[in-house]
Amino acid sequence: MAHSNEMGAPLDFKGLWQYDAAPEDKSQVKIAPRYNHFINGKFVEPDSGEYFDTISPSTEEKLSEIALANENDVDKAVKAARKAQKDWAKLPGKERGKYLFRIARLMQERARAFSVIESMDGGKPIRESRDVDVPLAAAHFFYYAGWADKLEYAYPGKKASPKGVAGQIIPWNFPLLMAAWKLAPALATGNTVVLKPAETTPLTSMFLAELIRDAGIPDGVVNIVNGMGATGAALVNHPDINKIAFTGSTPVGKFIQKALAGRDVSYTLELGGKAANIIFEDAPIDQAVEGIINGIFFNQGHVCCAGSRLFVQESVANEVMRKLKYRIDTLVVGDPLDKNTDIGAINSKKQLDKINELIQAGIDEGGQVYKANVSTPDKGFWCAPTLFTEVSQAHRIVNEEIFGPVLTIQTFRTPDEAIKKANNTAFGLSGGVWTDKGAKIFNVTSQLRAGVIWANTYNKFDPTSPFGGYKESGMGREGGLHGLTPYVNLD
Ligand code: ADP
């Protein structure tokens, strides 16, 4: 019997039953040997002809080479963004929103590739890139797509217009997610962008560039140039930039602030942190121990809001320490692509050296160290989970951001003492409180000087929720309605 489709043409079933060709091997994620700049919708070679290697921190093997942007490349990218900006801003918000929805959906379709690449290039466990980084990045585009045609509701009685061209410089700890945090609100509000990813993790940004091209985003709306600090500095110093958004270390943030002083460029800085995670005696201790683990060892501790200073009420300190030591010995440190891995590779040799230097400083200053009894691979950059007791405010490891799997532990007797100790820091990004009492949560959290505070949980992120810090943790907020504001002028 002949079959036909709706158009009347005979159907060909052959392809359905015949498997003479090998099925496409979907387990392979293809990384090109070389990536160029993404400028004006095209992949273009660098002005200098120079490329730099990006390696896997878990194997130390080269993954690809990436075009290095100098001032001329940055200038080309800014010019492309400037040229595209008027038309992009003129599009009805609904149309811009459609493009953002398309980016979000394509990201979901390509989630597996993004996760694998993120873990290979950056070292983080695949469980985290698969369950946190990539879905959250897509969620940011979905969320800000929704705002694109509702700016009059975001700012009732005011007219919101885009800042213009935004230079965005991002770090290596959440490469794709930080790109999403930066791009989504900027694009939703009619800005165009030049993005500078971090030099150790350029790959997911290049995959994102391909996605943006495939999504049909108009040429020049998103431009991506890679390079070291000098490339970031060239972007900051470019005379035709209207806005700089930076996430990274406090020293570089200060440098950028100085470079922008006296110029008509608005900026947001999301910098370092040294968060207090406070455990009261009435907390559910087993859950709190899991929260401590997640707070400091998530993403190898490469987290600006990591709960890196633990404060435990004296009466439960022994119990918490015993459970914590037991628990960190069970953590699996190793291959980021193994689904059972809890802690992946340290992002770079430079970062591992910095962590080890601070661990040594902690020991030299009299801290009591406990390193988890776990095995680590021979090749690659690794750091076993590390706890420090017998430390005080005077210790470097209590003051400085380590950005690694290293936790300092101090005790307290009263809520007031916990609050004082928690606030005794140059930073003010985040914090955590664990207690059974709602009133205590309100009392303590309202006195902590930090932008984001979690109660009975830690490291929970959502695109609807603003994120940012006080003091040396930076200025401005990303996420939520607050995250739109740095990208608009309000009349
Ligand atoms: P880390 O020291 O942990 O590598 P950074 O703050 O240096 O963190 O890096 C965050 C981002 O800032 C990266 O993309 C990096 O290339 C960029 N960067 C570094 N130095 C400068 C600078 N002087 N001006 C602008 N961007 C910079």
Boltz pocket constraint, residues with backbone or C-beta under 6 A from the ligand:
constraints:
  - pocket:
      binder: B
      contacts: [[A, 169], [A, 170], [A, 171], [A, 172], [A, 196], [A, 197], [A, 198], [A, 199], [A, 227], [A, 228], [A, 229], [A, 230], [A, 231], [A, 232], [A, 233], [A, 234], [A, 236], [A, 247], [A, 248], [A, 249], [A, 250], [A, 252], [A, 253], [A, 255], [A, 256]]
      max_distance: 6.0
